[in-house]
Amino acid sequence: MKDASHLYTVDFARSFLTFRVDTTKKPPRTASHQPPYSLNNARIQLECRCQITERRTGNVETFVLGASCKTERVGVDRDIWLQPNADFAPIFSQTRFMHLKTYVRAGVDVELYPPGSGRQSDRQSGNIEDAFDRVSVNVTEAAGRVLPAARDIVEAALANQRLVARTEFASDRYTVVLEHPVKTINANERDWIYQTDTGPVLFPDLEYEPDELLERLELAYAAFNCPTWTEFIVRIPTPASDDVEVQHYSRAVRVEAKNQIISLD
């Protein structure tokens, strides 16, 4: 294999976010049920890191996406799963959070605990200090080899090397760097063709002000087979019938980008 430059990137297998809820210190702000215990630390592996730089100021906003799980009661002896149940995906910046919940249909909200606290939408956001006792984002970085050509990528994939994708794209105002583990990749050692198909990742809407970027993030899957563009399939409310919408990956977006695949082995 050819020599390749080295680059530090996220070692996603060793990178986590942990949010701590202690109801003896502050009331729950994100719970839709009475927590069985007063303390819980939820450790969640990272799926994606999204760094958005405002070109004029050089200010960088970093957002991380945690792995999806299900809404649950922790530590009970039965009836773990909340009803209605939801997929739960957490997103954190340095100071704010957004919890995405996917129910059987788009737009479902549930009552917050304790009763009388209001309703929880399927896109709940807020300040970290208001909702949690503590949040830690532990990103482990590792040196990797940038794989320079399709043949290198195919050989690395078929050798079961740990791969990370790095995609950079821009608008007039912002530059975006997405990093995520390559969990699914197609590889063809006859014609030296590869194609990623992996996610979820964070997909930003770059039409908004810096303090609005978090709430405008969407989940997406990313696919590319060359260094110069990426196609995303974005999760949005999608009609399932005349009067029902569901959250579905249905909006295709193509961006001109700089793609790299990095081997951590």
C-alpha positions in Angstrom: 0.0 0.0 0.0 1.2 3.5 -0.8 2.6 5.8 1.9 -0.1 8.1 3.2 -0.1 11.2 5.3 -1.2 11.0 9.0 -4.1 12.8 10.6 -5.5 12.9 14.1 -9.2 12.0 14.1 -11.8 10.7 16.5 -11.4 7.1 17.8 -15.2 6.5 18.1 -14.9 3.2 19.8 -13.3 5.0 22.8 -15.3 8.3 22.7 -18.4 8.9 24.9 -20.7 11.5 26.2 -22.1 11.1 29.8 -24.9 13.0 31.2 -25.6 12.9 35.0 -29.0 13.4 36.5 -29.2 13.9 40.3 -32.7 14.8 41.4 -31.5 15.6 44.9 -29.7 18.6 43.4 -32.2 19.8 40.7 -35.6 18.5 39.5 -35.6 16.5 36.3 -36.1 18.6 33.1 -36.1 15.9 30.5 -37.9 13.0 32.1 -41.4 11.8 31.1 -41.7 9.5 34.1 -40.7 9.4 37.8 -37.1 8.2 37.9 -36.9 5.0 40.0 -33.6 6.3 41.5 -32.4 9.8 42.3 -29.1 9.4 40.5 -28.2 8.1 37.0 -25.2 8.5 34.7 -26.0 7.7 31.1 -22.8 6.9 29.2 -23.4 6.9 25.4 -20.9 6.1 22.6 -20.4 8.9 20.1 -21.6 8.5 16.5 -20.5 11.7 15.0 -18.6 14.9 15.6 -19.6 18.0 13.7 -17.5 21.2 13.9 -18.8 24.3 12.3 -16.5 27.3 11.9 -17.9 30.8 11.2 -15.4 32.1 8.6 -15.5 35.8 9.5 -14.9 35.4 13.2 -13.1 32.0 13.3 -15.5 30.9 16.1 -15.9 27.1 16.2 -19.0 25.3 17.4 -18.6 21.6 18.2 -21.6 19.3 18.3 -21.5 15.6 19.1 -24.2 12.9 18.4 -24.6 10.0 20.8 -25.7 6.5 19.8 -29.4 6.0 19.6 -31.2 4.1 22.4 -34.7 3.6 23.6 -36.7 5.4 26.3 -36.6 3.4 29.5 -36.9 3.1 33.2 -33.5 2.4 34.7 -33.1 -0.3 37.4 -36.6 -1.6 37.6 -37.5 -5.3 37.9 -40.0 -5.3 35.0 -41.7 -3.0 32.5 -38.4 -1.3 31.5 -39.7 0.2 28.2 -41.7 3.4 28.4 -45.0 3.6 26.5 -45.3 5.2 24.1 -41.7 4.2 23.4 -39.3 6.3 21.3 -35.9 6.1 19.7 -33.7 8.6 21.6 -30.7 10.3 20.1 -28.8 13.0 22.2 -26.9 15.9 20.7 -24.7 18.2 22.8 -22.6 21.3 22.3 -20.4 22.8 25.0 -23.4 24.6 26.7 -26.6 23.3 25.2 -28.3 20.0 24.3 -31.1 18.7 22.0 -32.8 15.4 22.5 -34.4 13.9 19.4 -37.2 11.3 20.0 -38.8 9.3 17.3 -42.2 8.0 18.1 -44.6 6.0 15.9 -45.6 9.3 14.2 -44.0 12.7 13.9 -45.0 15.5 16.2 -45.8 13.4 19.2 -45.3 15.1 22.6 -45.6 13.6 26.1 -46.1 15.0 29.5 -43.0 16.0 31.5 -42.4 14.7 35.0 -43.4 15.9 37.5 -47.0 16.5 36.3 -47.6 20.1 35.6 -44.1 20.7 34.2 -45.4 21.0 30.7 -45.0 18.9 27.5 -41.9 17.4 26.0 -41.6 17.7 22.3 -39.8 15.2 20.1 -37.1 17.9 19.7 -36.4 19.1 23.2 -33.5 21.5 23.6 -32.2 23.7 26.4 -29.2 24.7 28.5 -27.1 21.9 30.0 -26.8 23.6 33.4 -30.6 23.8 33.7 -31.2 20.1 33.0 -28.3 18.1 34.2 -26.0 17.8 37.2 -23.1 17.3 34.9 -22.3 16.5 31.3 -18.9 15.3 30.1 -17.9 14.7 26.5 -14.8 12.6 26.3 -13.4 12.5 22.7 -10.4 10.2 22.3 -8.3 11.2 19.3 -5.9 8.9 17.5 -3.4 9.2 14.7 -4.5 7.5 11.5 -3.4 7.1 7.9 -5.3 9.0 5.2 -6.0 6.4 2.5 -5.0 8.2 -0.7 -6.7 6.1 -3.4 -9.7 3.9 -4.0 -7.5 0.8 -4.0 -6.1 1.7 -0.6 -9.6 2.1 0.8 -10.9 -1.2 -0.7 -7.9 -3.1 0.7 -8.3 -1.5 4.1 -12.0 -2.3 4.2 -11.4 -6.0 3.2 -8.7 -6.2 5.8 -11.3 -5.2 8.4 -9.3 -2.1 9.5 -11.0 0.5 11.7 -12.1 3.4 9.3 -13.2 6.9 10.0 -14.7 9.2 7.4 -13.9 12.9 7.4 -16.1 15.2 5.2 -15.5 18.9 4.8 -17.9 21.3 3.0 -18.8 25.0 3.2 -21.3 27.8 2.6 -20.5 31.4 2.2 -20.5 31.9 5.9 -19.5 28.5 7.5 -17.1 25.6 7.1 -18.3 22.2 8.3 -16.1 19.2 9.3 -18.0 15.9 9.9 -16.2 12.9 11.4 -17.9 9.5 11.8 -17.0 5.9 12.0 -17.4 4.0 8.7 -19.7 1.2 9.9 -20.9 0.2 6.5 -18.8 0.3 3.3 -19.1 -1.4 -0.1 -15.8 -2.6 -1.6 -15.0 -4.0 -5.1 -11.5 -5.4 -5.5 -12.0 -6.1 -9.2 -12.7 -2.6 -10.3 -11.4 -0.8 -7.2 -14.7 0.8 -6.3 -15.8 1.7 -2.8 -18.8 3.4 -1.4 -19.7 4.4 2.2 -23.3 4.1 3.4 -23.3 4.9 7.1 -24.8 6.9 9.8 -26.5 8.5 11.5 -24.5 11.7 11.2 -25.3 15.3 12.0 -26.5 17.4 9.0 -26.5 21.2 9.7 -28.7 23.9 8.1 -26.2 26.7 7.4 -28.8 29.4 6.8 -29.0 30.2 10.5 -27.2 32.2 13.1 -24.5 30.5 15.2 -26.8 30.3 18.3 -29.5 28.7 16.2 -27.4 25.9 14.6 -28.0 23.3 17.3 -31.8 23.3 17.0 -31.5 23.1 13.2 -29.4 19.9 13.1 -30.9 16.9 11.5 -30.0 13.2 11.5 -28.8 11.9 8.1 -26.9 9.0 6.5 -23.9 9.8 4.3 -22.6 8.1 1.2 -19.7 8.9 -1.1 -17.4 7.0 -3.5 -14.9 9.7 -4.4 -13.1 12.5 -2.7 -15.2 15.4 -4.1 -18.8 15.1 -3.1 -21.1 13.4 -0.6 -24.8 12.6 -0.8 -26.8 12.7 2.4 -30.3 11.2 3.0 -31.8 13.4 5.7 -34.4 12.5 8.3 -37.5 14.7 8.1 -41.2 14.5 8.7 -42.5 12.5 5.8 -46.1 11.7 4.8 -47.1 8.1 5.4 -50.8 8.8 4.6 -53.0 11.8 4.0 -53.1 12.7 7.7 -50.0 11.0 9.2 -46.4 12.0 9.0 -43.5 9.8 10.3 -39.8 10.7 10.8 -38.1 9.1 7.8 -34.8 9.4 5.9 -36.3 10.8 2.7 -34.6 14.1 1.7 -31.6 13.6 -0.5 -29.0 16.3 -0.5 -25.8 16.4 -2.5 -22.9 18.7 -1.4 -19.5 19.4 -3.0 -17.1 18.2 -0.4 -13.6 17.0 0.5 -13.8 13.4 1.6 -11.1 11.4 3.4 -11.1 7.9 4.8 -8.7 7.4 7.6 -7.4 4.0 8.8 -6.8 3.8 12.6 -4.9 0.5 12.2 
